Every structure is written in structure tokens, then in C-alpha cells.
Amino acid sequence: MDKNTELKIAQGLQKGDRQAWLQLYEAYAEPVWRNISRLVGGDSAAVADLVQETFLAAARSARNFRPDRGTLWVWLWTIARRQVALYYRKQKPEIVLSRARQWWRTLDGEKFDWIDAKADMPPDILESQELAVLVRLALSELPGDYQTLLLAKYVDGQPAGQISGQMNCSEVAVRSKLARARKAFRKAFKRTICSMPKKREVSI
Amino acid sequence: MKAQNDQHKDKRMSLLLSAVDHGANEPDMQFLDKLKEQSTAEFLAFSTDGNKQSEKTIPISIWRIIMKSRITKLAAAAVIIIIVVLSVIVLDKSIPSAYAIEQTIRAYESLRYVHIKDFKQGESEPLEFWMELDKQEQMKRFRAYLPAWAVGGGPLVGVWSEGKLQILGKNDNVFVTKRAEALASEILNGVKNFDPRYVVRGLRQLEAEGKAQITTSEPSSKSDPIVITAKYPLQNDNTGQMVLFVDQNTKLVTRIIFNKSEDGYQHSLEFSDYNATVDEKVFTLGVTLDDTKIFMKNINAKLATLDINKSKVADVVNVLGEPLFYRFRGKTFQKDDLPEAYTMSYPGGFIINICKNQVVQWGCQQAPGDEIPGYVFPDSIQIGTPLDDVFKKLGPPSKVAEGFGTKDNKIMYEDNTDYADMNINERKGFCFSRYEDNGKEIKIYLDDNILYKGIGKVERLCFYGTVCNGKRIRFSFMDDKVIAMYEYRTEPIEEIE
């Protein structure tokens, strides 16, 4: 979406313009579905619920959208990401995750080199459901802009120029942020397979 | 060469990340079309200028949920359904359309059960309320779920049945059940304050004064709801706006959106499961006050049969029975899928921390005023015992530290070892808390025999740990009374592969 269209939609949303909302919806409903589906897997009912929650929450707060704080997509995906995080908290995916971790432990090979993209991962592993679970969990832990970048670049195959438009930043910034996103993903993936604690806690 | 290497890395990254496409679904266009209408209605409802149609004067002054205390919050939950009924009554005389509000009133006459969700702006988890009415339309039972944002701290569940209210607070280490007649009475009084007969009189007065306006939209498609928008004066002199969605088939209100309420936030109420078959479990907590008292009464005798340094989980279950929950860091686990470290939660706030199938500590925490006696250590200190009495029994502390919380007072250490606060191997003292600072995990350890006052920057909270009769114990005090007491193992945890 070009900057002018984006700005017009933003202004329309602030005024409560129906057409602006429809434009936003038409542009992003499918991408939001796709990305949510990637993060939560094949449960289409769950995906539909999350997409619905995302757009209803967006509809409630659309009037307060501030274009100076980020693009429409970034705003929308921030809402979606929150819904996905909530989904994972409620779903308690420990059993599935535990199986996936166990599967990972049984694998032979330079596993950390695979994660660091220093060696090729065997095709049968790339095709496995367990890997999908681990990648999803790791991705779901990342900030929304990292998720957007990684999915756009490596799953949708978008060039940096196109992503920079979506994120409202320069190509150089996209590349730089991508490097940080990759690093964060690898760290999250390693944490996912090792089950390292992350949450803060206070006890008395 | 570098560019080629980068290309390889990119390809590998792409292959790895594309794993998320396995099993992912293509967009359901039928669903998205439906959602387009729904979200557009939502967008317009939340936009003050949207949905302009014929206006009629009608009085509505309703939203009073100013959530400041737990009591108000529970009471607020109890009045939501009254608000719905009220809305219907108020709108009755003022909507000249094919839709007759009497139909809704009649539909509500047979109301026996409803599930309500209150979504507050900016909060992802709704406040929930389940209500069962008797044939005289009087409250028979209700259940309220108040998420953490509504109560501060952990979430709260309240169940009101047969004139009694029971509350369950759930945290990693808190489980309190109490009888709360006073609270129940306040809630019921709160409901009385929203008695339709009383409020309708006030509304009639407002109607006469012409202080509210409504618009209504009745779509031709029976699958779309009737949308009623009302603007009304608020107590703070602002104008509030609410939108009701009425199911055309059942004539029952399915949603109400408060664009501007007196608490300054937007609220969206959703009503579902109208007159559904009641699941008895909804109106029970899973544990009664009597269960809790019996458990706590026998706890010392049972613990005396366990050795804290040698007991395994099976020994604990054998003596105390199955816990109510297996929990750790806010998550509940199933017995057959437990992590390495977790908490076994029993009635009365009694917990046992487990690591590598071994007991790390046991004890309990109870909220002031909710004490259920039973757990005593070493022979006279219990929840509620004054701080002075504790030191009379144990001897005075070697030192008093006040207002800790920085590195300067030398009780904060950086540590990258795991086991969280359950780490007693190579311990530097008791790990009171942990948090992240710029990506680095910081743990706060407390030494034995020092009375820490104002701990964690909470002025009224104190902490003291010591060794007594060869047993390692620690206490937390609030307002100079014991609110938590735990015994923990003296021997290192055995490493098990």
C-alpha cells in the first residue's frame, strides 16, 4: 500500500469513515489470516477466531490509530500478535511442545548449525510437523515487527524494497532489522528446544 | 564469496521458516466476508459520527461500573443483566419500527440462564459472568470471573449459591477459599441498586427532560441484528453512547457496546448461552470451605510423616493426596505432563514446590483476614502470628535491613544459573525474586537471620529466613503479621538425569 493511500485510510478511520475501514479490511484481511494461520497451525476454527478477535479489536480502536507511530499493517499485526500470544497462553501447548522437543533431541546431525543456517537441514526434517511446531513457538515469542519481517522475507519471499514500504522505513533499515530478527529467532528457537525459562516471577 | 554464502544462509533460513506453512490454512473467504460486515458494524458503532439515522428522544443513564474495589467489581458483574433489561424497557416506547420491544421483554420473562462477557478497551481478557435465575426472575446462582487486570494481582473467581459467596484466588502460590457474607451482602445490595423498577422511575424523569437520544436500524435480512444506538448523559456531564444488537429471531440482546462510559473506557458486553442447559460445575469452585478446613486441620500431623530432604512426589501424594493443581509460573499442568520444576497446590493456600521429583519447600500463604489455621511451625507460629511473637520464639534477627532493592546494599546478585527461586544448590541465600533488566536476568537473594523490611519496595512487607531446630524456614509479614511461612530442604537437590 502506498503512503498516500495509507494516509487517506488513516484519516478516514479517525473520522469514522466506513469506506476507510472497508479499504483497510480488503487490503489486510487475507494477509492477517495467512500469518495467524502460520503461527497457530492448521486449526482453521482457531485461526478464524483469532482473525475475528483481531479485526473486532482493531475496529474498536481504529479511531485512535496514529500514522506517526507506524503503518496500518504494523498496528494491525500488533493486535493480531497479542491475540496469538493469548491463544498460546490459553492453549497450553506443553504436550505438543514436549513431543516436538523430544523429537528434536532424537535427531542426529549438526543441529545448532541448522538453526544458525550454517548447514543444510535434511528435507525430511524440514517437512516434519514437529519442526513446524518448534518454529511456530519460536516465532510467536518474537516482537510483531520481527515476525512480520521474517515471514515477509523468508516465507512470502518479498524483496526488501517491498517490505520497506509495508514497514515505512528504508531498505537499509529493513536489512539491518532483518539481521536482528534472525538473531532473535535463532535465540528463541534455541530457547524453545531447550525449554529455558524466560518469565519474571516474584515469590514470597 | 561472501555474497554467495549469504545467499545460502538466506535459503536455509527460508526453508526453516517455511515450516510454518505446513498445515497452514488458506483464508476462508466466506468467513472473511461475514467478518467484513461484522467488523464494519463494530467500527461504526465505535465511531461517534457513524450510523446516523432517525433520532428519537429517550432517557438512558446506565453505566455505573467504576471498578475501584473488588466488591464494586463483583457487584458490577451482577448488574450487567439488569442493564440489559433496563435498556429494553427504556427503548420500549420510542422505536417506531416493525420490531416491537415487547417481544424482547417477553423473551426476557423466560430468562433462566445467561453467560456474559465484558470486554474492556485495552484489555485482552474479558470479565465473565454466569447467571442463573429462578422462576420468579430472582438470582439463584452466579459465577464471576475477574481477570488480573480487574482485581490487581491474580485472577479471582467468585461463586454465589444458596446465599453464600465463595472466592477462589489463583496464583502460582496462592489458593484461598473463604466465606464472605459481607461481600455477598454488598453484591446483592449492588444488584438492588439497579432494580429495574427503581431505575425506570429515574429514566422516566430523564425522558421527560429530553436528555437522551436514540437511533434504530432494522435490517431486512433476518440474519443481521437490529442495531439500536443511544446517546445519554453521564454523571460527569459528558455524553455517553451505547449500541445494542438485538437478535431478530430470538429478540434477545446479543451485544451492547458502551462507547463512552463513566469509567472512561469503551466496553463491549456479549451475551450468550441464553437458557442453555446449566452445567453444575459452573457454579462450584471445585473445593469447599469445609474441605479446606479439614485439610488444614490435619496438615501438621501429615507433614510429620514426611522427610523434606528425602520425600519424592509419590510420597507426598500418598500422604496428602492429589493436589488441586499442578502449576508453575502461571501455567497449570496435567499430572502426566509435568515440567522439571512445578508447584503442587492444595486447599488453604498450602503448596509444595517440586524440582526433579524432589520436595524443595512446603508451606502456605493466606491473605490477611482469610486465615484458615492449621499449619504451625515450629510449634506455635502460624499465619496471622504477630512479628514480635515470631522473634520471641525464634530469637531476634542479627540485623535489620530496610528498603532494599538496589545493588548498593549488596544483597542483589547477578546469576545465570537455572532452577529459578528453587535453587538451593550453591545458594547465596534465598532467591526472593527475579526479573529481566536489559535482557539480563537479575535475581535477588536474601541472607538468613536478617529481617528485611519494605522488601521489593512494598513498605508493609517484611521477610525473614532462619534455621530453627535444624530446619530451614522463612516467613513473610504484612503489617507485622505472618502471611506466608515455608520450610525448605537443607540438603542439595539430587541431580537426576
Interface residues (C-beta under 8 A of the other chain):
Chain A: L13 K15 G16 R18 W21 L22 Y25 E26 A29 E30 W33 R34 S37 R38 L39 G41 G42 S44 V47 A48 V51 Q52 F55 L56 A58 A59 R60 S61 A62 R63 R82 Q83 L86 K92 E94 I95 S98 W114 I115 A117 K118 A119 D120 M121 L126 E127 S128 Q129 L131 A132 V135 R136 L139 L150 L151 K153 Y154 V155 G157 R182 F185 S195 M196 P197 K198 K199 R200 E201 V202 S203 I204
Chain B: H8 K9 D10 R12 M13 S14 L15 L16 L17 S18 A19 V20 D21 H22 G23 A24 N25 E26 P27 D28 F31 L32 L35 K36 Q38 S39 T40 E42 F43 L44 F46 S47 T48 D49 G50 Q121 S124 E125 D172 N173 Q266 S268 R329 G330 K331 T332 F333 Q334 D337 P339 Q365 D418 A420 D421 F432 S433 R434 Y435 E436 G456 L461 F463 S476 I483 A484
